[in-house]
Amino acid sequence: MRSNRHSPVAAKLKWPALLLGVLLQCHAATYYVATNGNNGWPGTANQPWLTINYAVALAQPGDTVLVQPGHYNENVKVAARDGQTNNLITFDGGGHVSVKNVGIGKNFICWKGFYCGSNFYDGYSAILGCSGSWCQILSNTVHANWPNMLGLYVDGGTPASPFNIGMPQGTVIRGNIVENVGKVPAVGISGAHILFEANIIRDCPNVEAAFYLWGISNVIRGNIITNMNDTGEGGAHPDVFQSFADNGLASRGHIIEQNLIINCNCQLGSLQRRYKDRFLDDCQDWTFRNNVFVNISSKIDVDFLNMKFYNNTFYNCMTNSPEGFIINFNDSKFGRADGAEVINNAFILVGNNPSSPNEGWCAIDPTLTNMVMRNNFVTGTDWRRKNMPRNNGWVNGGDPRLVRAWPDRTGQVPDLHPLPGSPLIGAGYTLLSVTNDYDGRPRPAGQKPTIGAFQGAAIVR
């Protein structure tokens, strides 16, 4: 039956919703917490509350809790009530507040400006954990004081309306620092449509992984990951990206883009899809695009289906590994990596021995099917050519003509933007899904793109 937008019944139904919105906006209040406060006071600027957990118990949708500078020796549990769409419950530490740890167990919560991990030594617990949906985790520092302390985790919980997919969804994690995590993951994401953007993961000795990543269609964008280091203390080797199907969880549709991953003495990744006695087909279809990888000591092993590597730049990688290829597409006991696409990537000084003509790009098990490799650039020591098994638009050897790069391995920091006349410019294959570059510059439609993470020639003044 066709609806009538002018119906008096429809109009009457709208009024309660509009009135509820007005009441919520009128109710929205600002409360204060301070180290010299008192939970018997009203929570005003002049008479603040003493503890954050007390504020959690009273704050309503749309309210903001401003926590004054100082250390609060609290395990904060945000578990009293949900916020609402456009009426989040906000807890703001202003960048000058420290707490032991925080667990967000409700939906539509904003947690920002806190130093999390102070005086906290509970192994295998998350320093900042979120099981709610549609939350915002902004501008916090997550610092581990002890090994086996999980950093920032989004996992578990009950999803918010209107969807019900059995995992947290829609949360934005932006502008945070995660540091000093060891022997366990720095960041764990098991959710849907989670945005992890513009964060820094740094200085993690013998970390299990920078990322544990499960769920559906999460986005890892514009982050800096540095100093993920294997200290040789034993246990599993560290990875930047790790996902596996032992737990039976899906891990598909993720976008990993515009990240700088630099100076990591660890393996780039391990992606395995074996679940009990079979391979889990719901582990597939990640896209790595417009990322820059510099000084990564070892490979990424890929056993997932339909993986895509578009317009990435790999420079001086495989610096501490006996193997020669930065991406290994496997047919192994952990899965088959059929259906991969490797297009428009730059492999510069890659491999255990970058002077060798037989290594320095990616390795493909010969039993794999539906593999697409085209329009990549590869060059070795002194910009030498490689013994490529195929052509298909590849640019083989030669000076890439970058703003700052060297023809042999060096500890100096490069600038990998192409200069005018670079062989990377205009040598790529047009991909409709890659519309911009690492810097956010557009890749012009109707023109052949530049190979690697940067589009066009740098402007050198």
SEZARO-700659 format. One record per residue (C-alpha): x, y, z; residue number from 1; residue in three letters. Coordinates in steps of 0.5 Angstrom, whole numbers, always signed. Layout:
+-------+-------+-------+-----+---------+
!     x !     y !     z ! num ! residuo !
+-------+-------+-------+-----+---------+
!     X !     Y !     Z ! NUM !     ALA !
...
+-------+-------+-------+-----+---------+
END
This chain:
+-------+-------+-------+-----+---------+
!     x !     y !     z ! num ! residuo !
+-------+-------+-------+-----+---------+
!    +0 !    +0 !    +0 !   1 !     MET !
!    +3 !    +7 !    -2 !   2 !     ARG !
!    +4 !   +11 !    +4 !   3 !     SER !
!    +1 !   +18 !    +4 !   4 !     ASN !
!    +6 !   +23 !    +7 !   5 !     ARG !
!    +0 !   +28 !    +9 !   6 !     HIS !
!    -4 !   +23 !   +13 !   7 !     SER !
!    -6 !   +26 !   +20 !   8 !     PRO !
!    -4 !   +19 !   +23 !   9 !     VAL !
!    +3 !   +20 !   +20 !  10 !     ALA !
!    +4 !   +27 !   +23 !  11 !     ALA !
!    +1 !   +25 !   +29 !  12 !     LYS !
!    +7 !   +19 !   +29 !  13 !     LEU !
!   +12 !   +24 !   +28 !  14 !     LYS !
!   +11 !   +29 !   +34 !  15 !     TRP !
!   +13 !   +24 !   +39 !  16 !     PRO !
!   +20 !   +23 !   +36 !  17 !     ALA !
!   +21 !   +30 !   +35 !  18 !     LEU !
!   +19 !   +31 !   +42 !  19 !     LEU !
!   +24 !   +26 !   +44 !  20 !     LEU !
!   +29 !   +29 !   +40 !  21 !     GLY !
!   +28 !   +36 !   +43 !  22 !     VAL !
!   +28 !   +33 !   +50 !  23 !     LEU !
!   +34 !   +30 !   +50 !  24 !     LEU !
!   +38 !   +36 !   +47 !  25 !     GLN !
!   +35 !   +40 !   +53 !  26 !     CYS !
!   +37 !   +35 !   +58 !  27 !     HIS !
!   +44 !   +35 !   +55 !  28 !     ALA !
!   +49 !   +37 !   +61 !  29 !     ALA !
!   +56 !   +38 !   +62 !  30 !     THR !
!   +59 !   +35 !   +69 !  31 !     TYR !
!   +66 !   +35 !   +72 !  32 !     TYR !
!   +70 !   +31 !   +75 !  33 !     VAL !
!   +77 !   +33 !   +79 !  34 !     ALA !
!   +82 !   +30 !   +84 !  35 !     THR !
!   +79 !   +34 !   +89 !  36 !     ASN !
!   +72 !   +33 !   +88 !  37 !     GLY !
!   +67 !   +29 !   +92 !  38 !     ASN !
!   +62 !   +25 !   +89 !  39 !     ASN !
!   +56 !   +28 !   +94 !  40 !     GLY !
!   +57 !   +34 !   +90 !  41 !     TRP !
!   +53 !   +36 !   +84 !  42 !     PRO !
!   +58 !   +35 !   +79 !  43 !     GLY !
!   +59 !   +42 !   +77 !  44 !     THR !
!   +65 !   +46 !   +75 !  45 !     ALA !
!   +66 !   +49 !   +82 !  46 !     ASN !
!   +63 !   +42 !   +86 !  47 !     GLN !
!   +66 !   +37 !   +81 !  48 !     PRO !
!   +65 !   +29 !   +83 !  49 !     TRP !
!   +71 !   +25 !   +85 !  50 !     LEU !
!   +71 !   +19 !   +81 !  51 !     THR !
!   +70 !   +18 !   +73 !  52 !     ILE !
!   +66 !   +11 !   +75 !  53 !     ASN !
!   +61 !   +15 !   +79 !  54 !     TYR !
!   +60 !   +20 !   +73 !  55 !     ALA !
!   +59 !   +14 !   +68 !  56 !     VAL !
!   +53 !   +12 !   +73 !  57 !     ALA !
!   +50 !   +18 !   +72 !  58 !     LEU !
!   +51 !   +21 !   +65 !  59 !     ALA !
!   +46 !   +21 !   +60 !  60 !     GLN !
!   +45 !   +21 !   +53 !  61 !     PRO !
!   +48 !   +27 !   +50 !  62 !     GLY !
!   +52 !   +29 !   +56 !  63 !     ASP !
!   +59 !   +31 !   +57 !  64 !     THR !
!   +64 !   +29 !   +63 !  65 !     VAL !
!   +70 !   +34 !   +63 !  66 !     LEU !
!   +75 !   +30 !   +67 !  67 !     VAL !
!   +80 !   +35 !   +70 !  68 !     GLN !
!   +88 !   +34 !   +70 !  69 !     PRO !
!   +91 !   +29 !   +74 !  70 !     GLY !
!   +91 !   +21 !   +76 !  71 !     HIS !
!   +85 !   +17 !   +77 !  72 !     TYR !
!   +87 !   +11 !   +80 !  73 !     ASN !
!   +81 !    +7 !   +77 !  74 !     GLU !
!   +79 !    +1 !   +73 !  75 !     ASN !
!   +74 !    +5 !   +69 !  76 !     VAL !
!   +68 !    +1 !   +66 !  77 !     LYS !
!   +63 !    +5 !   +62 !  78 !     VAL !
!   +57 !    +0 !   +63 !  79 !     ALA !
!   +51 !    +4 !   +66 !  80 !     ALA !
!   +47 !    +6 !   +59 !  81 !     ARG !
!   +48 !    +7 !   +52 !  82 !     ASP !
!   +48 !   +14 !   +49 !  83 !     GLY !
!   +44 !   +15 !   +42 !  84 !     GLN !
!   +45 !   +17 !   +35 !  85 !     THR !
!   +48 !   +24 !   +35 !  86 !     ASN !
!   +47 !   +24 !   +43 !  87 !     ASN !
!   +53 !   +20 !   +45 !  88 !     LEU !
!   +56 !   +20 !   +52 !  89 !     ILE !
!   +62 !   +24 !   +52 !  90 !     THR !
!   +68 !   +23 !   +57 !  91 !     PHE !
!   +74 !   +28 !   +55 !  92 !     ASP !
!   +80 !   +28 !   +59 !  93 !     GLY !
!   +83 !   +34 !   +55 !  94 !     GLY !
!   +90 !   +30 !   +54 !  95 !     GLY !
!   +92 !   +31 !   +61 !  96 !     HIS !
!   +88 !   +26 !   +65 !  97 !     VAL !
!   +91 !   +19 !   +67 !  98 !     SER !
!   +87 !   +12 !   +69 !  99 !     VAL !
!   +89 !    +5 !   +70 ! 100 !     LYS !
!   +85 !    +2 !   +64 ! 101 !     ASN !
!   +78 !    +3 !   +61 ! 102 !     VAL !
!   +73 !    -2 !   +58 ! 103 !     GLY !
!   +67 !    +1 !   +54 ! 104 !     ILE !
!   +61 !    -4 !   +54 ! 105 !     GLY !
!   +56 !    +1 !   +52 ! 106 !     LYS !
!   +54 !    +4 !   +45 ! 107 !     ASN !
!   +55 !   +11 !   +43 ! 108 !     PHE !
!   +60 !   +13 !   +47 ! 109 !     ILE !
!   +66 !   +18 !   +46 ! 110 !     CYS !
!   +72 !   +17 !   +50 ! 111 !     TRP !
!   +78 !   +22 !   +48 ! 112 !     LYS !
!   +84 !   +25 !   +51 ! 113 !     GLY !
!   +86 !   +20 !   +56 ! 114 !     PHE !
!   +93 !   +17 !   +58 ! 115 !     TYR !
!   +91 !   +10 !   +59 ! 116 !     CYS !
!   +95 !    +4 !   +63 ! 117 !     GLY !
!   +98 !    +9 !   +68 ! 118 !     SER !
!   +99 !    +4 !   +75 ! 119 !     ASN !
!   +96 !    -2 !   +71 ! 120 !     PHE !
!   +99 !    -9 !   +71 ! 121 !     TYR !
!   +94 !   -14 !   +69 ! 122 !     ASP !
!   +97 !   -19 !   +64 ! 123 !     GLY !
!   +92 !   -21 !   +58 ! 124 !     TYR !
!   +87 !   -15 !   +60 ! 125 !     SER !
!   +86 !   -10 !   +55 ! 126 !     ALA !
!   +88 !    -3 !   +57 ! 127 !     ILE !
!   +83 !    +0 !   +53 ! 128 !     LEU !
!   +77 !    -4 !   +51 ! 129 !     GLY !
!   +71 !    -3 !   +47 ! 130 !     CYS !
!   +65 !    -8 !   +46 ! 131 !     SER !
!   +60 !    -3 !   +44 ! 132 !     GLY !
!   +58 !    +0 !   +37 ! 133 !     SER !
!   +58 !    +6 !   +34 ! 134 !     TRP !
!   +63 !    +9 !   +39 ! 135 !     CYS !
!   +69 !   +14 !   +38 ! 136 !     GLN !
!   +76 !   +13 !   +41 ! 137 !     ILE !
!   +80 !   +19 !   +40 ! 138 !     LEU !
!   +86 !   +22 !   +42 ! 139 !     SER !
!   +88 !   +17 !   +47 ! 140 !     ASN !
!   +95 !   +14 !   +49 ! 141 !     THR !
!   +95 !    +7 !   +51 ! 142 !     VAL !
!  +101 !    +5 !   +54 ! 143 !     HIS !
!  +103 !    -2 !   +57 ! 144 !     ALA !
!  +108 !    -2 !   +63 ! 145 !     ASN !
!  +109 !   -10 !   +63 ! 146 !     TRP !
!  +109 !   -15 !   +57 ! 147 !     PRO !
!  +102 !   -19 !   +56 ! 148 !     ASN !
!   +98 !   -13 !   +57 ! 149 !     MET !
!   +93 !   -12 !   +51 ! 150 !     LEU !
!   +93 !    -5 !   +48 ! 151 !     GLY !
!   +87 !    -3 !   +44 ! 152 !     LEU !
!   +82 !    -8 !   +43 ! 153 !     TYR !
!   +75 !    -8 !   +40 ! 154 !     VAL !
!   +72 !   -14 !   +41 ! 155 !     ASP !
!   +65 !   -18 !   +43 ! 156 !     GLY !
!   +59 !   -15 !   +46 ! 157 !     GLY !
!   +52 !   -13 !   +43 ! 158 !     THR !
!   +51 !    -9 !   +37 ! 159 !     PRO !
!   +47 !    -3 !   +36 ! 160 !     ALA !
!   +41 !    -3 !   +32 ! 161 !     SER !
!   +39 !    -3 !   +27 ! 162 !     PRO !
!   +43 !    -8 !   +25 ! 163 !     PHE !
!   +45 !   -15 !   +28 ! 164 !     ASN !
!   +51 !   -18 !   +26 ! 165 !     ILE !
!   +54 !   -21 !   +33 ! 166 !     GLY !
!   +60 !   -16 !   +33 ! 167 !     MET !
!   +61 !    -9 !   +35 ! 168 !     PRO !
!   +61 !    -4 !   +29 ! 169 !     GLN !
!   +61 !    +3 !   +26 ! 170 !     GLY !
!   +66 !    +5 !   +32 ! 171 !     THR !
!   +71 !   +10 !   +30 ! 172 !     VAL !
!   +78 !   +10 !   +33 ! 173 !     ILE !
!   +82 !   +16 !   +31 ! 174 !     ARG !
!   +89 !   +20 !   +33 ! 175 !     GLY !
!   +91 !   +15 !   +38 ! 176 !     ASN !
!   +98 !   +13 !   +40 ! 177 !     ILE !
!   +99 !    +5 !   +42 ! 178 !     VAL !
!  +106 !    +4 !   +45 ! 179 !     GLU !
!  +110 !    -1 !   +49 ! 180 !     ASN !
!  +106 !    -7 !   +48 ! 181 !     VAL !
!  +110 !   -14 !   +48 ! 182 !     GLY !
!  +108 !   -21 !   +47 ! 183 !     LYS !
!  +101 !   -20 !   +45 ! 184 !     VAL !
!   +97 !   -16 !   +40 ! 185 !     PRO !
!   +98 !    -8 !   +40 ! 186 !     ALA !
!   +91 !    -7 !   +37 ! 187 !     VAL !
!   +86 !   -12 !   +36 ! 188 !     GLY !
!   +80 !   -11 !   +32 ! 189 !     ILE !
!   +74 !   -16 !   +31 ! 190 !     SER !
!   +68 !   -12 !   +29 ! 191 !     GLY !
!   +65 !    -9 !   +22 ! 192 !     ALA !
!   +66 !    -3 !   +19 ! 193 !     HIS !
!   +71 !    +0 !   +24 ! 194 !     ILE !
!   +75 !    +6 !   +22 ! 195 !     LEU !
!   +82 !    +6 !   +25 ! 196 !     PHE !
!   +85 !   +12 !   +22 ! 197 !     GLU !
!   +91 !   +17 !   +23 ! 198 !     ALA !
!   +93 !   +13 !   +29 ! 199 !     ASN !
!  +101 !   +11 !   +31 ! 200 !     ILE !
!  +103 !    +4 !   +34 ! 201 !     ILE !
!  +110 !    +5 !   +36 ! 202 !     ARG !
!  +116 !    +2 !   +40 ! 203 !     ASP !
!  +113 !    -5 !   +41 ! 204 !     CYS !
!  +118 !   -10 !   +43 ! 205 !     PRO !
!  +117 !   -17 !   +41 ! 206 !     ASN !
!  +110 !   -15 !   +40 ! 207 !     VAL !
!  +105 !   -21 !   +38 ! 208 !     GLU !
!  +102 !   -17 !   +32 ! 209 !     ALA !
!  +101 !    -9 !   +31 ! 210 !     ALA !
!   +94 !   -12 !   +29 ! 211 !     PHE !
!   +90 !   -18 !   +30 ! 212 !     TYR !
!   +84 !   -17 !   +25 ! 213 !     LEU !
!   +78 !   -20 !   +24 ! 214 !     TRP !
!   +71 !   -18 !   +22 ! 215 !     GLY !
!   +68 !   -15 !   +16 ! 216 !     ILE !
!   +69 !    -9 !   +12 ! 217 !     SER !
!   +74 !    -6 !   +17 ! 218 !     ASN !
!   +78 !    +0 !   +15 ! 219 !     VAL !
!   +86 !    +1 !   +17 ! 220 !     ILE !
!   +87 !    +8 !   +14 ! 221 !     ARG !
!   +93 !   +13 !   +15 ! 222 !     GLY !
!   +97 !   +10 !   +21 ! 223 !     ASN !
!  +104 !   +10 !   +22 ! 224 !     ILE !
!  +107 !    +4 !   +25 ! 225 !     ILE !
!  +114 !    +4 !   +27 ! 226 !     THR !
!  +119 !    +0 !   +31 ! 227 !     ASN !
!  +115 !    -7 !   +32 ! 228 !     MET !
!  +121 !   -11 !   +33 ! 229 !     ASN !
!  +123 !   -18 !   +34 ! 230 !     ASP !
!  +128 !   -18 !   +40 ! 231 !     THR !
!  +129 !   -25 !   +40 ! 232 !     GLY !
!  +126 !   -27 !   +47 ! 233 !     GLU !
!  +123 !   -33 !   +44 ! 234 !     GLY !
!  +115 !   -35 !   +43 ! 235 !     GLY !
!  +112 !   -33 !   +36 ! 236 !     ALA !
!  +115 !   -29 !   +31 ! 237 !     HIS !
!  +112 !   -21 !   +31 ! 238 !     PRO !
!  +108 !   -19 !   +25 ! 239 !     ASP !
!  +105 !   -13 !   +23 ! 240 !     VAL !
!   +98 !   -16 !   +21 ! 241 !     PHE !
!   +96 !   -22 !   +23 ! 242 !     GLN !
!   +89 !   -26 !   +22 ! 243 !     SER !
!   +88 !   -34 !   +23 ! 244 !     PHE !
!   +82 !   -38 !   +23 ! 245 !     ALA !
!   +83 !   -42 !   +29 ! 246 !     ASP !
!   +78 !   -39 !   +32 ! 247 !     ASN !
!   +73 !   -40 !   +26 ! 248 !     GLY !
!   +72 !   -32 !   +26 ! 249 !     LEU !
!   +71 !   -29 !   +19 ! 250 !     ALA !
!   +76 !   -24 !   +16 ! 251 !     SER !
!   +74 !   -21 !   +10 ! 252 !     ARG !
!   +73 !   -14 !    +6 ! 253 !     GLY !
!   +78 !   -10 !   +10 ! 254 !     HIS !
!   +81 !    -4 !    +7 ! 255 !     ILE !
!   +88 !    -3 !    +9 ! 256 !     ILE !
!   +91 !    +4 !    +6 ! 257 !     GLU !
!   +95 !   +10 !    +6 ! 258 !     GLN !
!   +99 !    +7 !   +12 ! 259 !     ASN !
!  +107 !    +8 !   +13 ! 260 !     LEU !
!  +110 !    +2 !   +16 ! 261 !     ILE !
!  +117 !    +4 !   +17 ! 262 !     ILE !
!  +123 !    +1 !   +21 ! 263 !     ASN !
!  +120 !    -6 !   +23 ! 264 !     CYS !
!  +125 !   -11 !   +25 ! 265 !     ASN !
!  +119 !   -17 !   +24 ! 266 !     CYS !
!  +115 !   -20 !   +19 ! 267 !     GLN !
!  +110 !   -16 !   +15 ! 268 !     LEU !
!  +104 !   -21 !   +16 ! 269 !     GLY !
!  +101 !   -28 !   +17 ! 270 !     SER !
!   +94 !   -29 !   +14 ! 271 !     LEU !
!   +92 !   -37 !   +15 ! 272 !     GLN !
!   +85 !   -39 !   +14 ! 273 !     ARG !
!   +85 !   -47 !   +17 ! 274 !     ARG !
!   +80 !   -48 !   +21 ! 275 !     TYR !
!   +80 !   -55 !   +24 ! 276 !     LYS !
!   +80 !   -60 !   +18 ! 277 !     ASP !
!   +78 !   -55 !   +13 ! 278 !     ARG !
!   +80 !   -48 !   +10 ! 279 !     PHE !
!   +75 !   -42 !   +12 ! 280 !     LEU !
!   +73 !   -39 !    +6 ! 281 !     ASP !
!   +70 !   -33 !   +10 ! 282 !     ASP !
!   +78 !   -31 !   +10 ! 283 !     CYS !
!   +79 !   -27 !    +4 ! 284 !     GLN !
!   +78 !   -21 !    +0 ! 285 !     ASP !
!   +83 !   -16 !    +4 ! 286 !     TRP !
!   +86 !   -10 !    +0 ! 287 !     THR !
!   +92 !    -7 !    +1 ! 288 !     PHE !
!   +93 !    +0 !    -3 ! 289 !     ARG !
!   +97 !    +6 !    -3 ! 290 !     ASN !
!  +101 !    +4 !    +3 ! 291 !     ASN !
!  +109 !    +5 !    +4 ! 292 !     VAL !
!  +113 !    +0 !    +7 ! 293 !     PHE !
!  +120 !    +2 !    +9 ! 294 !     VAL !
!  +126 !    -2 !   +12 ! 295 !     ASN !
!  +121 !    -8 !   +14 ! 296 !     ILE !
!  +125 !   -14 !   +16 ! 297 !     SER !
!  +121 !   -20 !   +13 ! 298 !     SER !
!  +115 !   -22 !    +9 ! 299 !     LYS !
!  +108 !   -23 !    +9 ! 300 !     ILE !
!  +105 !   -30 !    +8 ! 301 !     ASP !
!   +98 !   -30 !    +5 ! 302 !     VAL !
!   +94 !   -36 !    +5 ! 303 !     ASP !
!   +87 !   -32 !    +4 ! 304 !     PHE !
!   +83 !   -32 !    -2 ! 305 !     LEU !
!   +82 !   -26 !    -7 ! 306 !     ASN !
!   +88 !   -22 !    -4 ! 307 !     MET !
!   +89 !   -15 !    -7 ! 308 !     LYS !
!   +96 !   -11 !    -7 ! 309 !     PHE !
!   +95 !    -4 !   -11 ! 310 !     TYR !
!   +99 !    +2 !   -12 ! 311 !     ASN !
!  +104 !    +0 !    -6 ! 312 !     ASN !
!  +111 !    +2 !    -5 ! 313 !     THR !
!  +116 !    -3 !    -2 ! 314 !     PHE !
!  +123 !    +0 !    -1 ! 315 !     TYR !
!  +129 !    -4 !    +3 ! 316 !     ASN !
!  +125 !    -9 !    +5 ! 317 !     CYS !
!  +127 !   -17 !    +7 ! 318 !     MET !
!  +133 !   -14 !   +11 ! 319 !     THR !
!  +133 !   -19 !   +16 ! 320 !     ASN !
!  +130 !   -26 !   +12 ! 321 !     SER !
!  +133 !   -31 !    +8 ! 322 !     PRO !
!  +128 !   -31 !    +3 ! 323 !     GLU !
!  +128 !   -27 !    -3 ! 324 !     GLY !
!  +120 !   -24 !    -4 ! 325 !     PHE !
!  +116 !   -19 !    +0 ! 326 !     ILE !
!  +109 !   -23 !    -1 ! 327 !     ILE !
!  +109 !   -30 !    -1 ! 328 !     ASN !
!  +102 !   -33 !    -4 ! 329 !     PHE !
!  +102 !   -40 !    -1 ! 330 !     ASN !
!   +99 !   -47 !    -3 ! 331 !     ASP !
!  +100 !   -50 !    +4 ! 332 !     SER !
!   +97 !   -53 !   +10 ! 333 !     LYS !
!   +94 !   -46 !   +12 ! 334 !     PHE !
!   +90 !   -45 !    +6 ! 335 !     GLY !
!   +91 !   -43 !    -2 ! 336 !     ARG !
!   +91 !   -36 !    -4 ! 337 !     ALA !
!   +88 !   -37 !   -10 ! 338 !     ASP !
!   +85 !   -31 !   -14 ! 339 !     GLY !
!   +90 !   -25 !   -12 ! 340 !     ALA !
!   +92 !   -19 !   -16 ! 341 !     GLU !
!   +98 !   -15 !   -15 ! 342 !     VAL !
!   +98 !    -9 !   -19 ! 343 !     ILE !
!  +102 !    -2 !   -20 ! 344 !     ASN !
!  +106 !    -4 !   -14 ! 345 !     ASN !
!  +114 !    -1 !   -14 ! 346 !     ALA !
!  +119 !    -6 !   -11 ! 347 !     PHE !
!  +125 !    -3 !   -10 ! 348 !     ILE !
!  +131 !    -6 !    -6 ! 349 !     LEU !
!  +127 !   -12 !    -4 ! 350 !     VAL !
!  +130 !   -19 !    -2 ! 351 !     GLY !
!  +135 !   -22 !    +2 ! 352 !     ASN !
!  +140 !   -20 !    -3 ! 353 !     ASN !
!  +137 !   -14 !    -7 ! 354 !     PRO !
!  +143 !   -15 !   -12 ! 355 !     SER !
!  +140 !   -22 !   -14 ! 356 !     SER !
!  +137 !   -22 !   -21 ! 357 !     PRO !
!  +132 !   -28 !   -18 ! 358 !     ASN !
!  +129 !   -25 !   -12 ! 359 !     GLU !
!  +126 !   -18 !   -10 ! 360 !     GLY !
!  +118 !   -18 !   -12 ! 361 !     TRP !
!  +113 !   -23 !   -10 ! 362 !     CYS !
!  +113 !   -31 !   -10 ! 363 !     ALA !
!  +107 !   -35 !   -13 ! 364 !     ILE !
!  +106 !   -42 !   -11 ! 365 !     ASP !
!  +105 !   -45 !   -18 ! 366 !     PRO !
!   +99 !   -49 !   -16 ! 367 !     THR !
!   +95 !   -43 !   -15 ! 368 !     LEU !
!   +89 !   -41 !   -20 ! 369 !     THR !
!   +86 !   -34 !   -22 ! 370 !     ASN !
!   +93 !   -30 !   -20 ! 371 !     MET !
!   +93 !   -23 !   -24 ! 372 !     VAL !
!  +100 !   -20 !   -24 ! 373 !     MET !
!  +101 !   -14 !   -28 ! 374 !     ARG !
!  +104 !    -7 !   -29 ! 375 !     ASN !
!  +109 !    -7 !   -23 ! 376 !     ASN !
!  +116 !    -4 !   -22 ! 377 !     PHE !
!  +122 !    -8 !   -20 ! 378 !     VAL !
!  +129 !    -6 !   -19 ! 379 !     THR !
!  +135 !    -8 !   -15 ! 380 !     GLY !
!  +142 !    -6 !   -13 ! 381 !     THR !
!  +145 !    +0 !   -17 ! 382 !     ASP !
!  +138 !    +0 !   -21 ! 383 !     TRP !
!  +139 !    -7 !   -24 ! 384 !     ARG !
!  +134 !   -11 !   -28 ! 385 !     ARG !
!  +131 !   -18 !   -25 ! 386 !     LYS !
!  +130 !   -24 !   -29 ! 387 !     ASN !
!  +122 !   -23 !   -29 ! 388 !     MET !
!  +118 !   -30 !   -31 ! 389 !     PRO !
!  +113 !   -25 !   -34 ! 390 !     ARG !
!  +112 !   -18 !   -37 ! 391 !     ASN !
!  +105 !   -16 !   -37 ! 392 !     ASN !
!  +106 !    -9 !   -37 ! 393 !     GLY !
!  +112 !    -9 !   -31 ! 394 !     TRP !
!  +117 !    -4 !   -31 ! 395 !     VAL !
!  +124 !    -8 !   -30 ! 396 !     ASN !
!  +130 !    -5 !   -27 ! 397 !     GLY !
!  +133 !    +3 !   -28 ! 398 !     GLY !
!  +133 !    +9 !   -23 ! 399 !     ASP !
!  +126 !   +10 !   -21 ! 400 !     PRO !
!  +128 !   +17 !   -20 ! 401 !     ARG !
!  +125 !   +19 !   -13 ! 402 !     LEU !
!  +126 !   +25 !    -9 ! 403 !     VAL !
!  +131 !   +21 !    -4 ! 404 !     ARG !
!  +133 !   +14 !    -5 ! 405 !     ALA !
!  +139 !   +10 !    -6 ! 406 !     TRP !
!  +142 !    +5 !   -11 ! 407 !     PRO !
!  +144 !    +0 !    -5 ! 408 !     ASP !
!  +142 !    -1 !    +2 ! 409 !     ARG !
!  +142 !    +5 !    +7 ! 410 !     THR !
!  +139 !    +7 !   +14 ! 411 !     GLY !
!  +137 !   +13 !   +12 ! 412 !     GLN !
!  +130 !   +15 !   +11 ! 413 !     VAL !
!  +128 !   +16 !    +4 ! 414 !     PRO !
!  +123 !   +20 !    +0 ! 415 !     ASP !
!  +119 !   +16 !    -5 ! 416 !     LEU !
!  +115 !   +21 !    -9 ! 417 !     HIS !
!  +117 !   +21 !   -16 ! 418 !     PRO !
!  +121 !   +26 !   -20 ! 419 !     LEU !
!  +119 !   +29 !   -27 ! 420 !     PRO !
!  +122 !   +23 !   -32 ! 421 !     GLY !
!  +121 !   +18 !   -27 ! 422 !     SER !
!  +119 !   +11 !   -30 ! 423 !     PRO !
!  +114 !   +10 !   -25 ! 424 !     LEU !
!  +109 !   +16 !   -28 ! 425 !     ILE !
!  +104 !   +14 !   -33 ! 426 !     GLY !
!  +106 !    +6 !   -33 ! 427 !     ALA !
!  +101 !    +4 !   -29 ! 428 !     GLY !
!   +94 !    +0 !   -30 ! 429 !     TYR !
!   +88 !    +4 !   -29 ! 430 !     THR !
!   +84 !    +1 !   -23 ! 431 !     LEU !
!   +77 !    +4 !   -22 ! 432 !     LEU !
!   +78 !    +2 !   -14 ! 433 !     SER !
!   +84 !    +7 !   -13 ! 434 !     VAL !
!   +82 !   +14 !   -14 ! 435 !     THR !
!   +87 !   +17 !   -10 ! 436 !     ASN !
!   +94 !   +16 !    -7 ! 437 !     ASP !
!   +98 !   +16 !    -1 ! 438 !     TYR !
!   +98 !   +24 !    +0 ! 439 !     ASP !
!   +90 !   +24 !    -2 ! 440 !     GLY !
!   +92 !   +27 !    -9 ! 441 !     ARG !
!   +87 !   +24 !   -14 ! 442 !     PRO !
!   +89 !   +19 !   -19 ! 443 !     ARG !
!   +86 !   +23 !   -26 ! 444 !     PRO !
!   +81 !   +19 !   -29 ! 445 !     ALA !
!   +82 !   +17 !   -36 ! 446 !     GLY !
!   +90 !   +17 !   -35 ! 447 !     GLN !
!   +95 !   +11 !   -34 ! 448 !     LYS !
!   +96 !   +12 !   -26 ! 449 !     PRO !
!  +103 !   +12 !   -23 ! 450 !     THR !
!  +106 !    +6 !   -21 ! 451 !     ILE !
!  +107 !    +6 !   -13 ! 452 !     GLY !
!  +104 !   +10 !    -7 ! 453 !     ALA !
!  +105 !   +17 !   -10 ! 454 !     PHE !
!  +101 !   +20 !   -16 ! 455 !     GLN !
!  +105 !   +24 !   -21 ! 456 !     GLY !
!  +111 !   +28 !   -20 ! 457 !     ALA !
!  +113 !   +31 !   -14 ! 458 !     ALA !
!  +114 !   +39 !   -14 ! 459 !     ILE !
!  +121 !   +40 !   -12 ! 460 !     VAL !
!  +123 !   +47 !   -10 ! 461 !     ARG !
+-------+-------+-------+-----+---------+
END
